[in-house]
Amino acid sequence: MQSFIAKNGNETPEPVKAQVKGSLPSWLQGTLLRNGPGLFSVGDSEYNHWFDGSSLIHSFTFSNGEVTYRSKFLKSDTYKRNVKANRIVVSEFGTMVYPDPCKNIFARTATHLSNIVPNFTDNNLINIIRYGDDYYASSEVNYINQIDPDTLETVGRVNYRNHIALNLATAHPHYDDEGNTYNMGTTIIGLGRPKYIIFKVPANGTGKEHKKPALKKVQQICSIPFRSTLFPGYFHSFGMTENYIVFVEQPFKLDIVKLATAYFRGVNWGSCLKFDEKDTTLFHIIDRKTGKKISAHYYGDALVVFHHINAYEENGHVVFDMITYKDSNLYNMFYLHNMKQDTSSFIQKNQEFSPPVCQRFVLPLDVHKESPKGTNLVTLTDTSAEAVMQEDGSVYCKPDNVFVGMELPGINYKFNARKYRYFYGSKLDWSPHPNKIAKVDIVTRTHVEWHQENCYPSEPVFVASPGAVEEDDGVILSSVVSSDPDITPFMLVLNAKTFEEIARASIPTTVHMDLHGLFIPAAV
């Protein structure tokens, strides 16, 4: 495995001009913001896991046929404390840190009580999200950090708990046509009854007077109790249709007792997640306007999901697509000791790795006690997904396997919550770091891909052509890094229809592998 991906990255705080080869569309105007881990050691101390690295934010600005690049570390409280101490002093998901290196039992007991409710790190390394007119670096905890999308300066930390009772929240919200933001979170400890929460932040939430955060206008849509009080399901994303929120309560669970005692027992928070392969997966459908949950009990076999692709309604059914796994081993692959192996040892050790599968689930909305038992209630003709009425009135859902080997899925977001045909993503072959990106046609179940030797493209981002009618009329943007020192990092621009390269912008400085991001069109 190429260990260059786990090396410390550098900031490029002032914009540098890229060298463009090919021709950028004149209409491509705006900034692609990207987020991901970029610092894996401070002083002599090192993180254990790739997802622990300090957030490094990148921007690629497209303007009049030119591309400029800049990057800055997120100046979170965590980052500032670590840099000041010249060692890692704030615990991350895969790295538990103690003030006293000897970790003596009495010292741990003294600080244990203050660590029962984990005060999570604000190292927001997963994505860039928007609330109102404000942009935030986000991870999955109660803190987010507002950033200036032009300069990448860190504006300041915001605690969700000052606005809504949450311990955790996703870094993958949804946006509707009016610009409202929908997100989900979890209340675990110290904030009333444990529950999942769905909330909405209005588009006009940003006060025009002295910059009140949009989050001040947050509205709770509904709450859903855990099926098991001490074991909430972990979730990284969710689905949204025109009228519903789709929440998958998977048997990949957080053990709250373990979480509360992790510090005392000397284990990291990551070890508090467990996959229960004998349990079922529950599918919750919630009316996003009324907050009422559809009363039917939908369930399926055990699975692990991180990324939803899209969801929509068709002829009385909710259809949703997501990338699923048969186990939770993916997280373990990203421990740095695994990632630093050479490719052949990595492949050898991960032979049992469950590949990502794009699965389509179809849930009929009109379910009655009178519905015939043992029959498939799905009446759509373009899918083999089933929803079978059981004797006890519950509905067993069996997926349609669409495609194997894709992660970090993205779509033309204008087709979010609508029936769609294409998704784009990273093609995985054994390595957790993809070296291909691909476009999948869900109708024909075929794909086309882009690949260059020793190159690692990031999650592909679709940007639609102005006035586009066809779903794939636009470009794909992907930041590409290479293990070959002779290949400088570059921004790849593909024609989304043909998946052929139309331009690349070579960046005359170092760029680090990233995770997720957001394209902000230039103001017209």
N, C-alpha and C positions, 0 to 999 in steps of 0.2 A: 504494500500500500504506500502511496506517495506521502511521505511525512511532511512535505512542504506545506500541505494544507493545514497542519497543526503547528506551523512556525508562527512566531509573533509577526503581526502585520505592522505597517507604519502609517502614520497620518500623512495626507497631502493637503494641508489646511488651505493653501491658496490654489485657485483653479489653474489647471494646466490644460493646454489645448491638445486635442488628439489629432493624429494624422489620419485623415479619411481616405480610404481606398474604395472605389466604386462611387455610387451616387445615392445620397440620402434623399428621400422624398421631400419636396419643398414644404409640404404640409406638416411634416413631423417637427412640432415645436412644443417643448415642455421639458420636464425634468423627471428622470427615473431615479427614485430614492431606493436604496437597498440597505438591508441591515443583516448583520450576522456576527459571529464571534471573531475577534481579531487579535486578542492578546491572551496567551495561555500560560504565561509565567510572569511573576512580579518579583524582582530580586532573585532570591534563591528558591522561592516557593513556586510550585506548579499546580495547575488544575488537573483533575483526574479525567474530566470528560469534555468532549468538544463543545457541548452545549453550555459549558460553564464559562467559556472565554468571554472577555470583556467586549461589549458591543462596539463595533466599528461601523459607522454609517457612511455610505458612499452616495454621491450624486453624479449623474451623467446628464448634462444639460444639452438639449438639441436646439440649435437656434440658427436659422438661415444657412443650413447645409454644413454647419460646424458642430463639433462636440467638445464640451469641456468637462473635466473630471475633477472632483475634489473629495476628500474623505477626512472625517474627524472621529476620534473616540468619543462616545457618549460620556459626557462629564457627569455621570451619576454620582450619588453619594458613595456608592460602593467603589467606583473607580477612584474617586478622590481620596477615600480612606486608605485604599490599598497602595496608591502611589505615595501618599504621605508616609506610610509605615515602611515602604519599600518591601512589602511582602503581602501575601493574600491574608486579609484579616476578616473578610466577610464570607460566610458560607454560601455555596452555590448548590444547585440541585444534586450534583454528583461529587461534591467536595465539601466535607464538613470541616470547619476550622475552629480551633480552640485558642483562647487568649494565652493559655499557658502551654507551651510545647510539651511539657512532661505529661499532660493530661491526667494529672493525679485525681483520684476519685473524689477527694474532698473539694478540690477546686471545681470539679464538675458539678458536685451537689450544690455548691453555693450559687452557681449561675443557672442551675437547672430550671428553677421555678420561672425565671424570666424567659426561658426558651420553650415552655410548654406550648404557647401560641407562637408559632414561628414568626419572627419579624423578618419576612423574606427580603432578599436582596432586591435592589432596584436596577440591577444590570439587565436592562430591557433589550435583549439581543435578537428577538425573533422576527419582528415585522415593524412596518410603519403603518399607523392607522390614523383615520381622520374622525374627529368629533367636531361638528360645526365647521368653522374655518380653521381649526387648530389641528396640527399634526403632532403625533406622539410616537416615540419609540416604545414598543410594547413587548412584554413577554407574557407570562401566564399568572402573574402575581397581582397583589393589590396596588402596586405602584406602576405608574407610567411616567415617562419623561417627555415633556413638550420640547420640540425642536423647531428651529427656524429652517424651513425647507430651502431657503436661498443660501444661507451661510453655513448651515449644519450646526450652528451654535446650540448648546443645550439651554433652553429657556428656564426650565425648572421642573421639579418633581411634583406630581399630583398623586394623591392617595384616593383611590376609588372610595375608600371607607368614609371619607368626608362627605360623600354624595349619596352612596348606596351601600348597604351592608354586604360586603363581599370580602372573602379571603383570597379568591382566585378569579381570574377572568381570562377569556381567550384572546389571542392575538390575531384572530381571523373573524372580524365582524362582517356584517353585510350592510350594503348601502342600497336604498331604494331610489326611484327616479327623482324624488323630491330632495334627495341629499340627506335624508334621515339615516342615522346609523343604528343598527340592531346588534346587540351582543349578548353573550351568556356568561354567567359566573357561578361560583359556588360559595355558599356560606358554610363554613366548617365548625369553627370554634369561637365562642365568645360573642357571637352576634345573633343570638336567638336560635330558634330551631334550625338544625342543619337542613339545607335545601339547595336546589339549583334555582337560579334566577335568570329570567330573560328580561332584558331592558332595552329601552330605546332612547337615543339622544337626538333631539330635534335638530334639523338642519340649521334653523335660525337661532340656535342656542347661544351662539357667541354674542355677547353684549357689545353693542357698538360703542357704549361708553367704555370706561377704562378696562377693556379686555377681560370681561368675566369669562371664565372657562365655560364652554358649551355644556360640560358635564353638570353644571349647576341646575340645568333644566331636565336632568335625567328622569325618565318615567319607567317605573317597573311595570312590565306587561303581565308577568305572572311568576309564580314560584311552583316548583315541583318537588315533593319530598323524595329523599333517597329511598330506594327499595330496601336498602339495608342501612340502618342509621349510622353505623360506624365504618361503612365501606362505600363512600361515594364513587361512582364511576368517573374515571378520568376522561376528559374530552378536550380536544385541541381545536375543533371546529364544529360547525353545525350547518344544516341546510335551511334554505328559505325559498318558499314559492310565493305566488302573488298574494295568497291569503293565509299561509301557514308557516310556522317554524317547525323544522324537523330536528328532533333531538334524539340521538342514539345513546342509550344508557348501556354501555358495554361492560362486560365482566372483567375489564382491565381496571382494577380498583385501587383507590388510595386507602391504606389502613390508617385510620385517624389515631388510634392508640399508639401505633408504631411511630407516626409522625410526631406526636406529642412527646415521645420518649427518645427520639432519635439522637438528640444532642447528648443526653445522659448515657445512652448505650454506645455512643461513639460510632454511629453509622450515618450514612448520608440520606438525604430525603428521597433520592432516587430509589433506594432499597425499600421504600415504603409502598411502592407500586407493585401490585401482584396481579397476574392474569389467572382467572379461575376458569379453566377450560371446560369444567363440568356444568358451568352456569349458562343461562341463556342471555341473549342480547335483547333488550327492550327498545321498541320504537315508539316515541311519543310524538303526536301531531297536535300542535297548539295553534289555535286561531290567533293570528298576530294582532288583530284589532280588538277582540274581546278578551283575550288571555285565557279563554276556555279550552281545556284539553278534550280532544275527541275521546269518547268514553271506551271505544273498542280497545281490547288488549292485544296489541301486535307484538310478536316476538319472533326470534330466529336463533340459529345456532351461535355458539360462542365465536366472537371475532374481535380483532383489534383494529381500530380505525384512528388515523390522525387527520386525514384530509378528505373533506367532502369536495365533490367536483361541481355539481349543480343539482337543482331540484325544480320540479314544475308540476302543474296539475294538468290532467288530460282525461276527459270523459269520466269524471267521478273518481279518479284515482290520483294519489300523490306518488310521483315517480322521483326517486332520488338515486344519484350515482355517487359512489365513494371508493376510495382506495383502501382495501382491507388486507389484513394478515391473519394467519392461523395461530400466531403466537406473538409474544411481546419482545422477541429477541432483538428487534431493530435498535432499541435504545442501547442495549449492551454493545452493539457493534461500534458505537461512537465513543467508547472509552478510549482515551488516547493511547494506552498501551496496545490496543487492538489496531488502531489506525496507523501506528508507526511500523507495523509489520510490512514486509514486502508483499506484493500482490499474490504470489503463489501460496505463501503461508496463510495469508488472509482468506483466500478461497478455500484452502484445505480445512481451516478451522471453522468456516461458516457453511460447510456443505449442507447443514440442516436448516439453514436460513430459509424461512418461509417467504416466498416472493410476494411482492405487492400485486394485488388483483383488483382491477376496476370491476366493481359489482354494481348491478342495477337492482334495486328493490322497488316493488310496486305495491302500494297499500290502497285497497279499495276503501273509499270513505263511507259507502252506504252498507254498513254491516249491521244486521239485525239478528236477534235471537232465532228468528224463523229461517235465517239463511241456511241452505242445506248443508248438513255436516259432511265432512270428508271431500267437499268439492272445492275446486280452485275458483276463487271469486274474481280473479283478474280476467277482464274481458278485452284488454288491449291485444292487438294481433302482432305487434312488432317486437315482442319480448317473450322470453321463455320464463320470466320471473313468475312465481306463484304465490298466492296467499290462500291457504287452505283452512277452512272453518273446522275447528276442533269440537269434540263432544262437549267440552266445558264452556264453549262460546268464545274462546280465544282464537286468534288468527295466527297460524304458523306461516312465516314468510320465508320463501326460498329464493335466492338471488339468481339473476341471469349474469353469468360471467362474461364480461365484455372484452377484456384485454388483460394480459399478464405482463408485468415488468415496468410499470410507469409509476412515478411519484411526483411530488410537487406540481400537482395539476393546476392549470389555469384555463380560462375560457375568454371569449369575447364577452366582457362583463355586461354589455348591452343586452346579452341573452341570458343573464342571470335571472333565475326564477321563471324562465320561459323554456319551451321546448327547443332543444338545440341539437347540433349534429357533431361538432368538433370539440376536442379538448387538446391542450398542449401540455407537455410535461417533460420530466427528466427520465430517460430510459436507463433502468438499472440492470447491470449485469454483474452480480456478485458484490461489487464494491459499493459501499454506502455513498461514495461520491461518483455521481454519474459522469460518463464521458460522451454521452449522446443526448440530444434533445429530439423530441418527436411530436408529430401531429397524428392524432387518432381520429378516424372517421367511425363514429359509433354505428352508423347505418350499415356500412359495408364491412365493418370490423377489420379494416386495413389500416396501415400506418406508413408514414414517410418519416425519415430521420435525417438529422444533420450530425456529422461526426468529423473530427480532425484528430489525428494521432497526437497523443500526449496532452490533449486539451480537455479542460473540465468546464463545461458551460453551466451557468447558474439557471435557476428556475426561469423558464421562458415567460415573457410578459407580452400579451397581445395589445396592440394599439390600433384602433379602427381608423380607416381612411375617413375623411370628412364626408358626411352624407352617405356613407356606405349603407347598402341595403343587404347585400349578401353577408352571411355570418363570418366568412373568412376573408373579407376584403379589408386588408390592413397589413401591418408588419408585426414581426416577432422580434423582441429585444432580449438579448441575453449577454451578461457579462462573462467573459471567458478568461480563465487563468490557465497557465501551462506549467508542467514539470520540466519542460525543455527551456533552459536559460536563454536560448536563441529566439524564443517566441515571446514577444512582449504581450502583456495583457491587452485584450481588445473588447470593444463593444460590438457584438455581432448583430446585424440587421438582416432578417430574412423576409422574403415575400411570403405572407402567411398562406396564400393559396397554393403556391408551388413548393414552398419550403426551400427555395433556392436563395443563396446569398445575394443580396443586392449591394451591401456595403459592410465595411468593418472600419472601426475607428481605433487605431492603435494608441494605447495610453503610455506616455513616456515616463511612467513611474510604477511603483509596485501597487497591485490591486489584490485584495484578499478574497477568497471564496466566501460567498454569503448565503443567506437562507431565503428571505422573502422581501418583498418591497411593493412599491406603489408608483404608478406613473401619474404625474400631476400635469395636465395640459396647460400650456402657457395661456395667460389671460388674453382674451381677444380684444 
